[in-house]
Amino acid sequence: MAVNLRIVHCFRSPVGGIFRHVRDLAEAQVAAGHAVGIVCDSTTGGDYEERLFEAMKDSLALGIHRTPMQRHVGPGDLASAWRTYRIIQELRPDVLHGHGAKGGAYARLFGSLLRVSRFRVARLYSPHGGSLHYDETTATGKLFFGLERFMARFTDCLLFVSDYERNTYRRKVGEPPIPNRLVYNGLRAAEFEPVATAANAADFLYIGMMRDLKGPDIFIDSLALAGSESGRPLSAVMVGDGDDLPRYHAQVERLGLKNHVRFLPPMPARDAFALAESIVVPSRAEAMPYIVLEALAAGMPMIATAVGGIPEIFGENSPALIRPDPSQLAAKMQTALGDFDAYRGQMPQTDELKARFGADVMAAEIEKAYFSALNR
């Protein structure tokens, strides 16, 4: 007989890959008969994220609960933590699944407090990169990795989205003393349908958060370099939002690209894919980015940096991979522009992607982790 769980996902920022991961996971868990709820920050996200919340709210039996959560540790954390704990306490979850550094800390601490109150709660943590991006030789890195080692005693299972992430945890934090699993991010079946390119498509697309970690500045510098080498200005669309957006507008202006680069607010990825011939993922650091999976599943040729779990998608020796360097990216842009069809043929095949990165595969593996944690 199937056992239906009360599952609460806790994370800070409802934008980007973590929010995408939680939405897909929640959808699959609701379909499996579980009662699902979300607890996250109320101060981040815009109109696009509000529409996503609106679309899913009726399916979540435990509701969507948003309360202010600050990114960095500070005095406001105490009030924020207390509000979040009270919300979670009222939801009485069987499974408390934290995503990212702040969500992971809250899920494990509050799950442990609920256990003291004799609730049976499984405490799971998906880092999604999070604090693992810190340099372990710095004071900040040492602090966060020391906290991670301490928090392991309050964790029933660690869920990693890539081998890279798991190996980074081992190197910076240590060998996990608790059960841990590798579960790749997954896409819905409809996302493996190809996207048709618009008639007036730009040469290249950047889509993602507007912050240096994701490499928009590298993308803009590369456009200028490749355009200079090609003898014609390259056109681009940049989709996304973030605190650093004004700086990228200024960079485009400074390099004389204002008439060739179009900035657009966040939108569904597949809508953005139609706006360009090829996509670039110029990140300096990643865990297992959804945008790479989404674009490949949609049949888009791609240039991506060989960081984080990205080589696990392409294969270590893929010609699509570069270092996060403007000169390397510019050279690869010129290669792709030379023959898009030939370049497209070097991308991973759809059948292989489906077998490894399907949402059904992801949800089934995570459900196994939940029941295993509850039975410990």
N, C-alpha and C positions, 0 to 999 in steps of 0.2 A: 504494500500500500504506500502511495506517495506521501511524503511528509512535506507540508507547506511551511515555509519559514517566514519569519518577520525579519527583513533585511534592511538595514539603514546604511547608506553610503554617505560618508562625511569627507568633505574636502573644502579647501578655501575658495579658490577662484574659479567661477563657472565660465571659463573661456578655454579655448585651445583643446589640446589633446586629452587632458584629464576629463574635461566635461564631456567630450565626445565618447570617451571610454565608458564613463558612468551611464550616459544615455543608452548606449548600445547594450550594456550589461543589464541595466534596469528593464529595458524592453524585452530581452530574452528571459529574464527572471519572472516578469509578470506573465509572459506567455506560458511559462512552466508552472504557474499557479501560485507563485510566492507573493506575499504582500511586501511592497518595496516603498521606501521613503528616501528623501534626500535632505541633508543638512549642509548648507554652504554659506559663503559670505554674501552680504546684501549690498556691498559697496562697489563691487566690480561687475563688469558686463554692461552691455548697452541694449539698444532696441533689438538687435539680432538675437541676443541671448534671451531677452524677455519673450520673444516669439517662440523660441525653443521650449522654454518653461511652460508657456501657455499650451503648446501642442501636446505636452506629456502629462500635465497635471491631473487630468481625469483618470489616467490609468494607474496612478500611484496611490495605492490604498493607504499608505502611511503619510502621504502628502509631501509637499515641498516646503521646507522651513529655511528662511534666509535671515541671518543675523550678522551684524558687523563682526568681521574677523580681520585683524590687521596682519600684514605680511610678516613683519619682523617682530621679534620678541620685545615687549615693552610694557609699561604700566597698564595700558589698556587691555592687555592680555587677560588679566584676572577677571574683569567684568565680562569680557567676551567669552572666556572659558566657562564661567558660571552660567551664563545664558545658554550656551551650547549644551552644557551638561543637563540642564533642566529640560530642554527640548528632547534630548535623547532619552532621558529617564522616562518621560511621559510616553515615548513611542515603544518602550519595552521590547527592544530587538532581540532576536535569537542570534543574529549575526551583525556585528558592527565592523564595517569595511572602510578603513581610512585610506585616502589617496593623497599622495604628495606629503611633504614634510609636516605641515600644520595639521592636515586631516589625519595623518598617521599618528601624530602625537595625541590628538584629541580622542581618536578611536580607542587607542590602547589604554590611555589613562582613564577615560570615562567607562570603558568596558570593564576595567579592573575595579572601579568604584561600584559599578552595578553588581559585580560578583560578590563584593563585600556585603552588599544588600541582599545576597542570595538569589540574584538573577542568574540564569544560565546564559552566558553571552560568549560567542566565539569572536576573538579579536584578530582581525586580519589587516595587513598593511601592504599596500602597493606603492613603492617609492616613486615611480614614474620619473626617474632622474632626481628631482627634488634636491635635497641637501647633498646628494652624491656628486653634484657638480662642483662642490667646494674643493679647494686645494688642501690636501691633508697636511701640508707643511705649515700652513698659516694658523694663527691663533683661532680664527673663526672656524676653520675646518676641524681643528682638534676638538673644539668645543662641541660642534655638531656631531662628530663621529663618536665622541665620548658619550653623548646623549643617546645616540643610536645603540651603542653597546648596552647602556643602562636599560633602554626601553625594550630590548629583546626579551627580558624576563617577563614583560607584560604582553607578549605577542604569542599567539597560537600558530600563526603561519605567515610567512613572507611570500608574496606573489610578485615575481619579476617578469617584466614584459620583454626582456631580451637577455641573451647570454652575457652581452656586454655589461648590462646593469648588474647582473648577479656577480660577475667577476669583479666589477668595480666595488661592490659592497664587500666582497671578500678581501680585496686589497686595502680598502680604506677603513673599514669597520672591523673586519675579521670574519672568520668562518661562522656562519649563523649557527647558534646552538639550538635552534628550533627547526621544525619542518619548513621547507621552502620549495617552491615550484616555479618552473618557467612556463608561462602561459602567454603566448603572443597575442597582441591586439588582433581583433577580427572584424571583417566587413560583412554587411548584409548582402544577400544574393543579388539584389537589384544594383548594387554598386559595381558589379562585374560587367555591366553593360557598357559598351563604348560610348563616349561623348563625341558628338559631331562638332567640329571646329567652325566658328562663325566666319562669314565671308570676309569681314574686315579685321580678322584676328591679328593681334600683335605678335611679335617674334617670341617674346618670353613672358612668363608669368611668375611673380612671387606672391605667395599667399601664406599668411601666418601673422604671428604677433610682431608688432613693430618694436623690437628691442634688439640690441647688438648681439645677444646670445644666438639669435636666429639668423643673423647675417644680412639684414637688408642693406647695410652699408657696403658689404662685399659685393652684393648684387649690383648696386648702382655704379660702383667703381668699375666693375667688369663690363657693364654696358658701354661705358665711355671708352674703355680700352679696346673692346672688340669692335665697336663702331669705327674707331680710328683706324684699326687694322683692315677692316672690311671696305673702307672707302665710302660707307653710307651710315647714317645714324640708325641704330637699332631701336625698335619700338618695344615698349614693355607696359604691363599692367601690374600694379602693386596693390594687393587686397589685404586689408587688415587694419588694426588699430593698436594703440599703445602710447605710453608716455613719451617715447622717443620719436614719434611721427613727425613733429615739426623739424627735427634735425635732419630727417631724410628728405623732407621737402627742400630744405636749404641746400643740402648736398646736390640734389638734382639741379637746382637753380645754378649753383656754383659751377657745375660741370657742363652747363649749356644744354641740358637734356629736358628742359621744361616742356618743350613741344612734343616730346617723344615718350614721356613716361606719364601714365595716367594713374592717379591714386583713387581707390574706391574703398568704401567702408566694408566691414565683414559681410559675407554672403555665403550661401551654401557652396561647398567646394566644387560640386559638379557644374554649377552655374559659372563659376570662375574659370573652370577648365576650358569652356567654350571660347574664352576671350583671347587665347594665345595658341601658338603652334606647339610650344614646348614649355615645360615648367622647370624652375630651378629651386632647389632646396639648399641654400648656402650656409646652413647652421654651423656654428662653432662647437656646439654640444647638443646631444639628443639622447633619448632613451630608446624608444621605438615609435617614431613619428607616424601618426595616422595619415598625414598628408601624402607621404611617400606611397603607402599602400593604396590610398584612394586614387591617386593619379595613375599609378600603374594599372590598377584594376579597370580604370576608365580608358585605357589604351593610349595614354599620353607618353610621348618621349620625355625623358627626364635627365637632368644633370643634378647630382647630389654629392654632398661632401661625405667622405668616408669616416663619419664620426658615430659614436654610440652604436646602436643596433642596426644602422642602415646597411652595412655590409652583409648582415645576416639575411636581408631581403634580396639583395642583388647577387650575392656571391662575392667573395673577397677580391677577385680579379676582374670584376666587371669594368668595361671601358667607360661606363657612365659615372664612375666615382672619381672624385678629385679631393685635394686638400682644401680647407677653407682659405683660399688665397685668390685675390682678384686676377692675377696673371694666369693661373691655371684655369680658372673659370672662364676667362675671356677666350683662351685658346680652345676650350671645349665648346663654347658657344659657336665659334667659327666652324668647328667640325660638324656640329649639328646642323647649322645653317646650310652647309655645303650639300647635304642630302638627308632631309628629314626622314624619308622612307627607310633608307639604309640604317640610319641611327635608331629609328623606332624598332627595327628588327633585332637590336642588341638588348632589348628590355626583357625581363623575366616573362615566361609564358603564363597565360591566364589560368590554365588547369593546375599548374604548380602553386600559384598564388592561392587559389581557392582551397586546396588541400591543407595548406599551412596556416592561412590567415582568414578563415571563415568565422563569422560571429557565432555560429552554432558550435564550432569546435572550442572557441574561447569560453563560452558560457558553460558548456558541459564540464570543462576542466576546472573552472572556478567553483562550480557547484560541488564537485567532488572534494575540493579543498575545504569548503564550508562544512560539509558533513563530517569529514575527517577531523576537523578542528573541534566540532561539537562532541565528538566521540572520544576525545583524548582524556 
